[in-house]
Amino acid sequence: MSIDLTDPPSRSGPRPRTTGREIPHDQLDQFSPPHIRAALVADAQALAGVFIGPSQVSEPASLALRLHEPAGPWAAFLHPSHDEFGHIHRSGFLHLTVPEPLIAPLERAGWIEPHPISRRPEWPDTIVMLYAPRDEAELAVALAVLRASWLQAAASSAAEME
């Protein structure tokens, strides 16, 4: 099933509680069940050119999504890293970069919120929190968003590698 991220389905229920404009930017409830988070990690690892390890920009327990050959623009990465385009936290939520045209639709539909650091002029405004998927349907949306982030970070070389 293909998900149109320019007009995504609405996320069910209220948004999770988060720390909002505070750093560290954490999701405080509505976490992923272990099997959903495991599926998210497995699918992220299966993306061409991706390797997973400790984050360079987040808490040590989060899993960084990094590229062997990053080719995307500055706004595709979580700085100061030059190859980390996202990371998955222990509770299942992600911080990642999202292509600019997808941010407003995903926020309206209740899937993301801006990362507080993206409000600073020296950081890309493409950094968001993608709420932890709670079931298979939400996992499908999360994976579509993750794929859009990966494609942006890998640029044209990613599409050729599939």
Secondary structure, 3 states (H helix, E strand, C coil): CCCCCCCCCCCCCCCCCECCCCCCCCECCCCCCHHHHHHHHHHHHCCCCEEEEECCCCCCCCEEEEECCCCCCHHHCCCCCCCEEEEECCCCCEEEECCHHHHHHHHHCCCEEECHHHHCCCCCCCEEEECCCCCHHHHHHHHHHHHHHHHHHHCHHHHHHC
